[in-house]
């Protein structure tokens, strides 16, 4: 699974921002289960953050860019997966 490979080290398996690498970062990784905060972030912003890194959308530059490792379709799938943490 792409999320497990690229995201869970920082964002955690369950999306709480508590992955094993989170404690080493200056900025706390986004908690994808904070549904109020996630509802304010458009998909195009998530796409740009994943593709070009956090600095491209005005958040921590510690969020790496994955655009060279993931296709546009991969990134869209990642967004869909991240959004599932707030589906009821």
OpenMM code with the backbone's topology and positions (N, CA, C; nanometers):
from openmm import Vec3, app, unit

residues = "UNK UNK UNK UNK UNK UNK UNK UNK UNK UNK UNK UNK UNK UNK UNK UNK UNK UNK UNK UNK UNK UNK UNK UNK UNK UNK UNK UNK UNK UNK UNK UNK UNK UNK UNK UNK UNK UNK UNK UNK UNK UNK UNK UNK UNK UNK UNK UNK UNK UNK UNK UNK UNK UNK UNK UNK UNK UNK UNK UNK UNK UNK UNK UNK UNK UNK UNK UNK UNK UNK UNK UNK UNK UNK UNK UNK UNK UNK UNK UNK UNK UNK UNK UNK UNK UNK UNK UNK".split()
positions = [
    Vec3(0.0837, -0.1194, 0.0000),
    Vec3(0.0000, 0.0000, 0.0000),
    Vec3(0.0875, 0.1248, 0.0000),
    Vec3(0.0517, 0.2194, -0.0828),
    Vec3(0.1300, 0.3409, -0.1006),
    Vec3(0.1366, 0.4238, 0.0281),
    Vec3(0.0258, 0.4369, 0.0993),
    Vec3(0.0250, 0.5144, 0.2235),
    Vec3(0.1268, 0.4578, 0.3218),
    Vec3(0.1276, 0.3289, 0.3364),
    Vec3(0.2187, 0.2636, 0.4312),
    Vec3(0.3646, 0.2942, 0.3944),
    Vec3(0.3956, 0.2928, 0.2675),
    Vec3(0.5325, 0.3152, 0.2209),
    Vec3(0.5744, 0.4615, 0.2369),
    Vec3(0.4888, 0.5531, 0.1958),
    Vec3(0.5281, 0.6938, 0.1880),
    Vec3(0.4862, 0.7800, 0.3075),
    Vec3(0.3813, 0.7428, 0.3779),
    Vec3(0.3217, 0.8353, 0.4754),
    Vec3(0.3235, 0.7906, 0.6207),
    Vec3(0.3081, 0.6616, 0.6446),
    Vec3(0.2864, 0.6157, 0.7817),
    Vec3(0.4053, 0.6381, 0.8741),
    Vec3(0.5252, 0.6502, 0.8211),
    Vec3(0.6419, 0.6751, 0.9068),
    Vec3(0.6250, 0.8042, 0.9865),
    Vec3(0.5583, 0.9018, 0.9281),
    Vec3(0.5344, 1.0293, 0.9978),
    Vec3(0.3892, 1.0431, 1.0449),
    Vec3(0.2944, 1.0087, 0.9582),
    Vec3(0.1537, 1.0312, 0.9889),
    Vec3(0.0901, 0.9161, 1.0667),
    Vec3(0.1583, 0.8051, 1.0801),
    Vec3(0.1068, 0.6916, 1.1562),
    Vec3(0.0144, 0.6036, 1.0736),
    Vec3(0.0070, 0.4764, 1.1115),
    Vec3(-0.0773, 0.3810, 1.0395),
    Vec3(-0.2240, 0.4204, 1.0406),
    Vec3(-0.2679, 0.4827, 1.1484),
    Vec3(-0.4079, 0.5222, 1.1618),
    Vec3(-0.4300, 0.6705, 1.1351),
    Vec3(-0.3263, 0.7405, 1.0848),
    Vec3(-0.3409, 0.8791, 1.0431),
    Vec3(-0.3406, 0.9835, 1.1531),
    Vec3(-0.2976, 0.9481, 1.2741),
    Vec3(-0.3013, 1.0405, 1.3867),
    Vec3(-0.1810, 1.1351, 1.3940),
    Vec3(-0.0866, 1.1243, 1.3021),
    Vec3(0.0330, 1.2088, 1.3064),
    Vec3(0.1339, 1.1597, 1.4081),
    Vec3(0.1269, 1.0319, 1.4398),
    Vec3(0.2095, 0.9741, 1.5465),
    Vec3(0.2977, 0.8591, 1.4993),
    Vec3(0.3420, 0.8655, 1.3738),
    Vec3(0.4284, 0.7609, 1.3219),
    Vec3(0.5634, 0.7599, 1.3916),
    Vec3(0.6427, 0.6559, 1.3712),
    Vec3(0.7702, 0.6429, 1.4410),
    Vec3(0.8695, 0.7556, 1.4145),
    Vec3(0.8595, 0.8243, 1.3023),
    Vec3(0.9506, 0.9348, 1.2729),
    Vec3(0.8970, 1.0705, 1.3192),
    Vec3(0.7734, 1.0760, 1.3650),
    Vec3(0.7108, 1.2029, 1.4023),
    Vec3(0.7895, 1.2761, 1.5106),
    Vec3(0.8416, 1.2031, 1.6070),
    Vec3(0.9128, 1.2664, 1.7187),
    Vec3(1.0432, 1.3330, 1.6752),
    Vec3(1.0942, 1.2979, 1.5590),
    Vec3(1.2202, 1.3555, 1.5114),
    Vec3(1.1992, 1.4852, 1.4335),
    Vec3(1.0735, 1.5218, 1.4096),
    Vec3(1.0426, 1.6377, 1.3266),
    Vec3(1.0150, 1.7614, 1.4116),
    Vec3(1.0478, 1.8771, 1.3575),
    Vec3(1.0193, 2.0032, 1.4249),
    Vec3(0.8696, 2.0310, 1.4242),
    Vec3(0.8073, 2.0125, 1.3094),
    Vec3(0.6627, 2.0325, 1.2956),
    Vec3(0.5925, 1.8985, 1.3139),
    Vec3(0.4837, 1.8998, 1.3875),
    Vec3(0.4072, 1.7773, 1.4086),
    Vec3(0.3354, 1.7410, 1.2787),
    Vec3(0.3460, 1.6164, 1.2333),
    Vec3(0.2753, 1.5760, 1.1113),
    Vec3(0.1237, 1.5927, 1.1270),
    Vec3(0.0587, 1.6248, 1.0181),
    Vec3(-0.0863, 1.6457, 1.0201),
    Vec3(-0.1574, 1.5208, 1.0702),
    Vec3(-0.2582, 1.5442, 1.1525),
    Vec3(-0.3449, 1.4389, 1.2028),
    Vec3(-0.4623, 1.4276, 1.1062),
    Vec3(-0.4636, 1.3234, 1.0247),
    Vec3(-0.5677, 1.3073, 0.9247),
    Vec3(-0.7028, 1.2714, 0.9857),
    Vec3(-0.7061, 1.2390, 1.1146),
    Vec3(-0.8327, 1.2074, 1.1805),
    Vec3(-0.8976, 1.3310, 1.2428),
    Vec3(-0.8325, 1.4460, 1.2323),
    Vec3(-0.8916, 1.5721, 1.2779),
    Vec3(-0.9821, 1.6202, 1.1642),
    Vec3(-1.1048, 1.5727, 1.1675),
    Vec3(-1.1951, 1.5924, 1.0540),
    Vec3(-1.2311, 1.7383, 1.0310),
    Vec3(-1.2388, 1.8175, 1.1366),
    Vec3(-1.2683, 1.9603, 1.1193),
    Vec3(-1.1553, 2.0289, 1.0434),
    Vec3(-1.0322, 1.9998, 1.0781),
    Vec3(-0.9178, 2.0591, 1.0089),
    Vec3(-0.9062, 2.0060, 0.8667),
    Vec3(-0.9254, 1.8761, 0.8489),
    Vec3(-0.9121, 1.8165, 0.7161),
    Vec3(-1.0194, 1.8677, 0.6199),
    Vec3(-1.1377, 1.8979, 0.6712),
    Vec3(-1.2465, 1.9478, 0.5862),
    Vec3(-1.2128, 2.0831, 0.5248),
    Vec3(-1.1215, 2.1562, 0.5844),
    Vec3(-1.0831, 2.2886, 0.5356),
    Vec3(-0.9749, 2.2827, 0.4279),
    Vec3(-0.9196, 2.1651, 0.4033),
    Vec3(-0.8089, 2.1516, 0.3082),
    Vec3(-0.8616, 2.0925, 0.1774),
    Vec3(-0.8581, 2.1702, 0.0700),
    Vec3(-0.9049, 2.1196, -0.0592),
    Vec3(-0.8135, 2.0088, -0.1125),
    Vec3(-0.8704, 1.9226, -0.1937),
    Vec3(-0.7924, 1.8148, -0.2535),
    Vec3(-0.6748, 1.8668, -0.3350),
    Vec3(-0.6928, 1.9802, -0.4028),
    Vec3(-0.5819, 2.0317, -0.4837),
    Vec3(-0.4643, 2.0741, -0.3958),
    Vec3(-0.4915, 2.1197, -0.2747),
    Vec3(-0.3839, 2.1543, -0.1815),
    Vec3(-0.3129, 2.0280, -0.1336),
    Vec3(-0.3901, 1.9245, -0.1026),
    Vec3(-0.3288, 1.7965, -0.0643),
    Vec3(-0.2435, 1.7420, -0.1785),
    Vec3(-0.2948, 1.7519, -0.3004),
    Vec3(-0.2209, 1.7028, -0.4175),
    Vec3(-0.0869, 1.7745, -0.4291),
    Vec3(-0.0899, 1.9061, -0.4190),
    Vec3(0.0328, 1.9853, -0.4329),
    Vec3(0.1303, 1.9543, -0.3186),
    Vec3(0.0795, 1.9374, -0.1971),
    Vec3(0.1665, 1.9057, -0.0840),
    Vec3(0.2353, 1.7708, -0.1026),
    Vec3(0.1611, 1.6735, -0.1513),
    Vec3(0.2207, 1.5405, -0.1739),
    Vec3(0.3189, 1.5459, -0.2904),
    Vec3(0.2784, 1.6101, -0.3976),
    Vec3(0.3624, 1.6152, -0.5179),
    Vec3(0.4877, 1.6999, -0.4982),
    Vec3(0.4710, 1.8207, -0.4413),
    Vec3(0.5801, 1.9178, -0.4376),
    Vec3(0.6381, 1.9436, -0.2984),
    Vec3(0.5787, 1.8830, -0.1962),
    Vec3(0.6290, 1.9007, -0.0601),
    Vec3(0.5548, 2.0090, 0.0161),
    Vec3(0.5698, 2.0078, 0.1458),
    Vec3(0.4985, 2.0994, 0.2332),
    Vec3(0.5239, 2.2457, 0.2053),
    Vec3(0.6483, 2.2803, 0.1760),
    Vec3(0.6815, 2.4208, 0.1519),
    Vec3(0.6024, 2.4784, 0.0342),
    Vec3(0.5637, 2.3948, -0.0610),
    Vec3(0.4897, 2.4403, -0.1786),
    Vec3(0.3498, 2.4906, -0.1434),
    Vec3(0.2997, 2.4498, -0.0251),
    Vec3(0.1665, 2.4939, 0.0169),
    Vec3(0.1720, 2.5710, 0.1491),
    Vec3(0.2905, 2.6157, 0.1852),
    Vec3(0.3052, 2.7005, 0.3025),
    Vec3(0.3060, 2.6281, 0.4359),
    Vec3(0.3328, 2.4985, 0.4342),
    Vec3(0.3490, 2.4255, 0.5600),
    Vec3(0.4944, 2.3801, 0.5705),
    Vec3(0.5252, 2.3034, 0.6695),
    Vec3(0.6634, 2.2646, 0.6953),
    Vec3(0.7323, 2.2017, 0.5742),
    Vec3(0.8525, 2.2469, 0.5496),
    Vec3(0.9367, 2.1885, 0.4467),
    Vec3(0.9841, 2.0480, 0.4828),
    Vec3(0.9566, 2.0051, 0.6058),
    Vec3(0.9907, 1.8682, 0.6450),
    Vec3(0.9011, 1.7661, 0.5746),
    Vec3(0.7856, 1.8121, 0.5244),
    Vec3(0.7008, 1.7250, 0.4430),
    Vec3(0.7681, 1.7162, 0.3068),
    Vec3(0.8205, 1.5967, 0.2720),
    Vec3(0.8947, 1.5844, 0.1461),
    Vec3(0.8039, 1.5855, 0.0245),
    Vec3(0.8638, 1.6105, -0.0889),
    Vec3(0.7905, 1.6007, -0.2157),
    Vec3(0.8013, 1.4573, -0.2654),
    Vec3(0.6911, 1.4050, -0.3120),
    Vec3(0.6883, 1.2680, -0.3624),
    Vec3(0.6567, 1.2634, -0.5115),
    Vec3(0.6608, 1.3773, -0.5782),
    Vec3(0.6239, 1.3850, -0.7191),
    Vec3(0.7108, 1.3033, -0.8119),
    Vec3(0.8351, 1.2776, -0.7736),
    Vec3(0.9200, 1.1967, -0.8608),
    Vec3(0.8978, 1.0470, -0.8382),
    Vec3(0.8380, 1.0114, -0.7255),
    Vec3(0.8149, 0.8697, -0.6952),
    Vec3(0.6721, 0.8249, -0.7162),
    Vec3(0.5797, 0.9205, -0.7233),
    Vec3(0.4386, 0.8883, -0.7380),
    Vec3(0.3803, 0.9556, -0.8612),
    Vec3(0.2974, 0.8826, -0.9341),
    Vec3(0.2282, 0.9411, -1.0488),
    Vec3(0.1105, 1.0239, -0.9986),
    Vec3(0.0521, 1.1008, -1.0871),
    Vec3(-0.0665, 1.1778, -1.0522),
    Vec3(-0.1790, 1.0879, -1.0022),
    Vec3(-0.1955, 0.9731, -1.0655),
    Vec3(-0.2990, 0.8788, -1.0232),
    Vec3(-0.2667, 0.8208, -0.8853),
    Vec3(-0.1391, 0.7942, -0.8597),
    Vec3(-0.0991, 0.7472, -0.7266),
    Vec3(-0.1350, 0.8510, -0.6203),
    Vec3(-0.1073, 0.9772, -0.6503),
    Vec3(-0.1349, 1.0850, -0.5546),
    Vec3(-0.2850, 1.0989, -0.5318),
    Vec3(-0.3648, 1.0883, -0.6364),
    Vec3(-0.5104, 1.0936, -0.6207),
    Vec3(-0.5593, 0.9787, -0.5332),
    Vec3(-0.5007, 0.8608, -0.5508),
    Vec3(-0.5351, 0.7467, -0.4665),
    Vec3(-0.4961, 0.7696, -0.3217),
    Vec3(-0.3819, 0.8354, -0.3020),
    Vec3(-0.3357, 0.8673, -0.1673),
    Vec3(-0.4331, 0.9640, -0.1004),
    Vec3(-0.4787, 1.0633, -0.1732),
    Vec3(-0.5752, 1.1591, -0.1182),
    Vec3(-0.7038, 1.0871, -0.0793),
    Vec3(-0.7504, 0.9999, -0.1633),
    Vec3(-0.8712, 0.9230, -0.1320),
    Vec3(-0.8497, 0.8420, -0.0041),
    Vec3(-0.7334, 0.7815, 0.0094),
    Vec3(-0.7047, 0.7029, 0.1299),
    Vec3(-0.6996, 0.7931, 0.2534),
    Vec3(-0.6318, 0.9064, 0.2433),
    Vec3(-0.6218, 0.9997, 0.3559),
    Vec3(-0.7617, 1.0480, 0.3964),
    Vec3(-0.8465, 1.0728, 0.3002),
    Vec3(-0.9827, 1.1188, 0.3289),
    Vec3(-1.0651, 1.0105, 0.4005),
    Vec3(-1.0300, 0.8850, 0.3827),
    Vec3(-1.1100, 0.7783, 0.4455),
    Vec3(-1.1046, 0.7845, 0.5981),
    Vec3(-1.0020, 0.8488, 0.6546),
    Vec3(-0.9929, 0.8578, 0.8002),
    Vec3(-1.1085, 0.9388, 0.8594),
    Vec3(-1.1758, 1.0188, 0.7780),
    Vec3(-1.2868, 1.1021, 0.8265),
    Vec3(-1.4215, 1.0612, 0.7683),
    Vec3(-1.4282, 0.9501, 0.7016),
    Vec3(-1.5575, 0.9053, 0.6504),
    Vec3(-1.6333, 0.8351, 0.7617),
    Vec3(-1.7625, 0.8576, 0.7632),
    Vec3(-1.8461, 0.7963, 0.8668),
    Vec3(-1.9284, 0.6850, 0.8090),
] * unit.nanometer
topology = app.Topology()
chain = topology.addChain("A")
for resn in residues:
    res = topology.addResidue(resn, chain)
    for name in ("N", "CA", "C"):
        topology.addAtom(name, app.Element.getBySymbol(name[0]), res)
